[in-house]
């Protein structure tokens, strides 16, 4: 199924934030806003919820911590117990560097793989170029065309208040 988008190209960040806010408030479904750099008020204007990746990172970090603790206690105390000079098998201070490294490793890689799965990034994926100048100096607001009753004249008039440079339609195959 192909998706169609109605694109508005803007020149500066204040116009794109205001146009995004008024477009969302007017009831249009915003697909995404493409900018050459991070714009601070844009997530609020788009109505985005806060990311849950921090919780994913915490879960993977706790998994790494658990694996590090269990494996070190198992190796040193059960599987390959070596009693040298009366040393206890559960010498926790010796395990701290490995626990820290496993927390960082599992947390970082877990977030990375979760992000790739969630955003459907994979090798060989065909890219969709929204606008050729979006990575240089242009800001692009993409609105989804969900039905044939989409009023292009109304959204064009709405965007012209915010100095839109170019308006066009794009279909994704």
PyMOL commands that set and color helices and strands:
alter all, ss='L'
color gray80, all
select helices_A, chain A and resi 13-25+42-46+53-79+92-118+152-160
alter helices_A, ss='H'
color red, helices_A
select strands_A, chain A and resi 3-10+30-34+139-144+166-172
alter strands_A, ss='S'
color yellow, strands_A
deselect
rebuild
show_as cartoon
